[in-house]
Amino acid sequence: MAILTVKDLTKSFGGLTAVSKVNLELEQGELIGLIGPNGAGKTTAFNLLTGVYEPTSGSITLTKNGVSKEIQGMKPYAVCKDGLARTFQNIRLFKDLTVLDNVRIAMNQNVKYGLISSFLHLPSYLRAEKELERKSIELLKIFHLEGKKDELARNLPYGEQRHLEIVRALATEPSVLLLDEPAAGMNPAETAQLTDLIQYIRKQFKLTILLIEHDMSLVMKICERIYVLDYGQVIANGTPAEIRTNKRVIEAYLGEEVDNA
């Protein structure tokens, strides 16, 4: 059974249709790429999946523990609580908070203590907060950030800020993780490290991952299937080998007929 099913997803802004009748299907544990030229509608699709935008039409179904639920039109915090988390193309950390607090805040959506317990600092609150800190540091260790847990997020180098965004998303305990251009601005060595980390967290946390990325070497290396958007529509989907030789995809990227290229 698919863990995420998107049917005829459409979003119009006035007279402009940014995403038109997009269909996606992700099976449990898959690592799927979503690619396309600039302005193809990739980030708009992510915004629709995560509740930032409400679709004009179409449905988004998330299946968790065998139970399917339509999540289109839900608020972002509710989508995240149901198990779909994301990172952003433009980094959106809490930059004036510490690295550790960025992660702890994300974990707070799953705490078990109540308002009274937190207000009075009862033992249940203190135990839960200690466990949150322990889990946060364990996540930071995966990305070698535990030594910077007390630094402000804004003071991290660019690549480490990218990593912290992924850690924060993992802290929400998602079943589906959406990564919006995680390698943007990274040098080849950082991209290679990120590639290994994405493969690791996928297996370690049993994640299903949907990845937007312009670095085709990364996409072709780690994605099992790829969807291609152009002008808001899916023009192709298949394995990396199939996409690499697809004439419609080549034409979309080159901007001209393949035979004339």
C-alpha positions as CSV (number, residue, x, y, z in Angstrom):
1,M,0.0,0.0,0.0
2,A,1.3,3.5,-0.9
3,I,2.2,5.7,2.1
4,L,1.5,8.9,0.2
5,T,-0.9,9.2,-2.7
6,V,-1.5,12.4,-4.7
7,K,-4.4,12.5,-7.1
8,D,-5.1,15.3,-9.6
9,L,-3.5,17.9,-7.4
10,T,-4.1,21.4,-8.8
11,K,-3.3,24.9,-7.5
12,S,-4.3,28.1,-9.3
13,F,-3.3,31.7,-8.3
14,G,-5.9,33.9,-10.0
15,G,-5.5,33.1,-13.7
16,L,-2.2,31.2,-13.2
17,T,-2.2,27.5,-12.7
18,A,1.1,26.6,-10.9
19,V,0.3,22.9,-10.5
20,S,-2.1,21.0,-12.7
21,K,-3.5,17.5,-12.1
22,V,-0.3,16.2,-10.5
23,N,-0.4,12.5,-9.6
24,L,2.3,11.0,-7.3
25,E,2.5,7.7,-5.4
26,L,5.2,6.8,-2.9
27,E,5.5,3.3,-1.4
28,Q,6.8,2.7,2.1
29,G,10.6,3.2,2.3
30,E,11.1,4.6,-1.2
31,L,13.4,7.5,-2.0
32,I,11.8,9.4,-4.8
33,G,13.1,12.4,-6.7
34,L,11.0,15.4,-8.0
35,I,12.8,17.3,-10.6
36,G,12.2,19.9,-13.3
37,P,13.4,23.2,-14.7
38,N,13.2,26.4,-12.6
39,G,9.6,27.5,-12.2
40,A,8.2,24.0,-12.9
41,G,6.1,24.0,-9.8
42,K,8.2,21.7,-7.5
43,T,8.2,23.9,-4.4
44,T,4.5,24.8,-4.9
45,A,3.8,21.0,-4.9
46,F,5.7,20.7,-1.6
47,N,3.8,23.6,-0.2
48,L,0.5,21.9,-1.1
49,L,1.6,18.6,0.4
50,T,2.6,20.2,3.7
51,G,-0.4,22.5,4.2
52,V,1.3,25.8,3.3
53,Y,-1.1,26.2,0.4
54,E,-4.6,24.8,0.1
55,P,-5.2,23.0,-3.2
56,T,-7.7,24.3,-5.7
57,S,-8.7,20.7,-6.3
58,G,-7.3,17.2,-5.9
59,S,-6.5,15.0,-3.0
60,I,-3.5,14.1,-0.8
61,T,-3.8,10.8,1.2
62,L,-1.3,9.9,3.9
63,T,-1.4,6.3,5.2
64,K,0.0,5.5,8.6
65,N,-0.2,2.2,10.4
66,G,-2.7,1.0,7.8
67,V,-5.0,3.9,8.3
68,S,-5.5,6.3,5.3
69,K,-6.3,10.0,5.8
70,E,-6.8,12.8,3.4
71,I,-4.7,15.7,4.5
72,Q,-5.2,18.4,1.8
73,G,-6.2,21.7,3.3
74,M,-4.9,20.9,6.8
75,K,-2.7,23.3,8.7
76,P,1.0,22.7,8.4
77,Y,1.3,21.8,12.1
78,A,-1.4,19.2,11.8
79,V,0.2,17.7,8.7
80,C,3.5,17.5,10.5
81,K,1.9,15.8,13.5
82,D,0.3,13.2,11.2
83,G,3.8,12.3,10.1
84,L,4.8,14.4,7.0
85,A,7.8,16.8,7.7
86,R,9.9,18.9,5.4
87,T,12.9,21.1,5.0
88,F,12.9,24.4,3.0
89,Q,14.7,25.6,-0.1
90,N,15.5,28.8,1.9
91,I,16.7,27.8,5.3
92,R,14.1,28.5,8.0
93,L,15.8,27.8,11.3
94,F,15.0,29.6,14.6
95,K,18.3,31.5,14.1
96,D,18.3,33.3,17.5
97,L,17.9,30.0,19.4
98,T,20.6,27.4,20.1
99,V,21.1,24.4,18.0
100,L,19.8,22.2,20.7
101,D,16.6,24.3,21.2
102,N,15.9,24.1,17.5
103,V,15.6,20.4,17.8
104,R,13.8,20.3,21.2
105,I,11.1,22.6,19.9
106,A,10.4,20.2,17.0
107,M,10.2,17.3,19.5
108,N,7.7,19.1,21.7
109,Q,4.7,18.2,19.5
110,N,5.0,14.6,20.8
111,V,5.4,15.3,24.6
112,K,3.1,13.5,27.0
113,Y,3.0,15.9,29.9
114,G,0.2,18.4,30.3
115,L,0.0,22.1,30.8
116,I,-0.3,21.9,34.6
117,S,2.7,19.6,34.8
118,S,4.9,22.0,32.7
119,F,3.7,25.1,34.6
120,L,4.5,23.5,38.1
121,H,7.6,21.6,36.9
122,L,6.2,18.4,38.2
123,P,8.4,15.2,38.0
124,S,6.6,14.0,34.9
125,Y,7.6,17.3,33.2
126,L,11.2,17.1,34.3
127,R,11.6,13.5,33.2
128,A,10.1,14.2,29.8
129,E,12.3,17.3,29.3
130,K,15.4,15.3,30.2
131,E,14.4,12.6,27.7
132,L,13.8,15.3,25.0
133,E,17.3,16.6,25.5
134,R,18.8,13.1,25.3
135,K,17.0,12.3,22.1
136,S,17.9,15.7,20.6
137,I,21.6,15.2,21.3
138,E,21.4,11.7,19.8
139,L,20.0,13.2,16.6
140,L,22.6,15.9,16.5
141,K,25.3,13.2,16.8
142,I,24.3,11.7,13.4
143,F,25.2,15.0,11.8
144,H,28.2,15.7,14.0
145,L,26.5,18.7,15.5
146,E,26.4,17.7,19.2
147,G,29.6,19.7,20.0
148,K,27.7,22.9,18.8
149,K,24.5,22.3,20.7
150,D,24.8,25.5,22.7
151,E,25.7,27.7,19.8
152,L,23.1,30.0,18.2
153,A,21.8,28.5,14.9
154,R,22.7,31.7,13.0
155,N,26.4,31.2,13.8
156,L,26.6,27.8,12.1
157,P,28.3,27.5,8.7
158,Y,25.9,27.3,5.8
159,G,26.3,23.5,5.3
160,E,25.7,22.8,9.0
161,Q,22.5,25.0,9.0
162,R,21.3,22.8,6.2
163,H,22.0,19.7,8.3
164,L,20.3,21.2,11.3
165,E,17.1,21.7,9.2
166,I,17.1,18.0,8.5
167,V,17.7,17.2,12.1
168,R,14.8,19.4,13.2
169,A,12.6,17.6,10.6
170,L,13.6,14.2,11.9
171,A,12.8,15.4,15.5
172,T,9.1,15.4,14.6
173,E,9.3,11.6,14.1
174,P,8.0,11.7,10.5
175,S,7.1,8.7,8.4
176,V,7.5,10.8,5.2
177,L,10.3,13.4,4.8
178,L,10.3,16.0,2.1
179,L,13.7,17.6,1.3
180,D,13.6,20.8,-0.7
181,E,17.0,21.2,-2.4
182,P,19.1,20.0,0.6
183,A,22.3,20.3,-1.4
184,A,21.7,23.9,-2.6
185,G,24.9,26.0,-2.0
186,M,27.1,23.0,-1.1
187,N,30.4,22.2,-2.6
188,P,31.0,18.7,-4.1
189,A,32.6,17.3,-0.8
190,E,29.6,18.5,1.2
191,T,27.2,17.1,-1.3
192,A,28.9,13.7,-1.2
193,Q,28.6,13.7,2.6
194,L,24.9,14.7,2.4
195,T,24.2,11.9,-0.1
196,D,25.6,9.4,2.4
197,L,23.6,11.0,5.3
198,I,20.3,10.9,3.3
199,Q,20.8,7.2,2.6
200,Y,21.7,6.5,6.2
201,I,18.7,8.3,7.8
202,R,16.4,6.7,5.3
203,K,17.4,3.2,6.6
204,Q,17.9,4.2,10.2
205,F,14.5,5.9,10.6
206,K,12.6,3.7,8.1
207,L,11.6,6.8,6.2
208,T,9.9,7.5,2.9
209,I,11.7,10.4,1.2
210,L,10.6,12.8,-1.5
211,L,13.5,14.9,-2.7
212,I,13.6,18.1,-4.8
213,E,17.1,18.7,-6.1
214,H,18.9,20.4,-9.0
215,D,22.1,18.3,-8.5
216,M,21.4,15.6,-11.0
217,S,24.4,13.5,-9.9
218,L,22.8,13.3,-6.4
219,V,19.4,12.5,-7.8
220,M,20.5,9.8,-10.2
221,K,22.7,8.2,-7.5
222,I,20.2,7.8,-4.7
223,C,16.6,8.0,-6.1
224,E,14.9,4.8,-7.1
225,R,12.2,6.6,-9.1
226,I,11.9,10.1,-10.4
227,Y,9.0,12.3,-11.3
228,V,9.6,15.2,-13.7
229,L,7.5,18.4,-13.6
230,D,7.3,21.0,-16.3
231,Y,4.9,23.9,-16.3
232,G,3.2,22.4,-13.3
233,Q,2.5,19.0,-14.9
234,V,4.1,15.6,-14.6
235,I,5.7,14.9,-18.0
236,A,7.5,11.7,-17.0
237,N,8.2,9.3,-14.2
238,G,10.4,6.2,-14.0
239,T,13.8,4.9,-12.9
240,P,16.9,7.1,-13.2
241,A,17.9,5.2,-16.4
242,E,14.5,5.8,-18.0
243,I,14.4,9.5,-17.1
244,R,18.0,10.1,-18.3
245,T,17.0,9.1,-21.8
246,N,13.4,10.4,-21.9
247,K,13.0,12.8,-24.9
248,R,10.4,14.9,-23.2
249,V,12.6,15.4,-20.1
250,I,15.6,16.3,-22.3
251,E,13.5,18.8,-24.3
252,A,12.2,20.4,-21.1
253,Y,15.7,21.0,-19.8
254,L,17.2,22.1,-23.1
255,G,14.2,24.2,-24.1
256,E,14.1,22.9,-27.7
257,E,13.3,19.8,-29.8
258,V,15.6,16.9,-29.0
259,D,16.2,16.2,-32.7
260,N,17.5,19.7,-33.1
261,A,19.7,19.8,-30.1
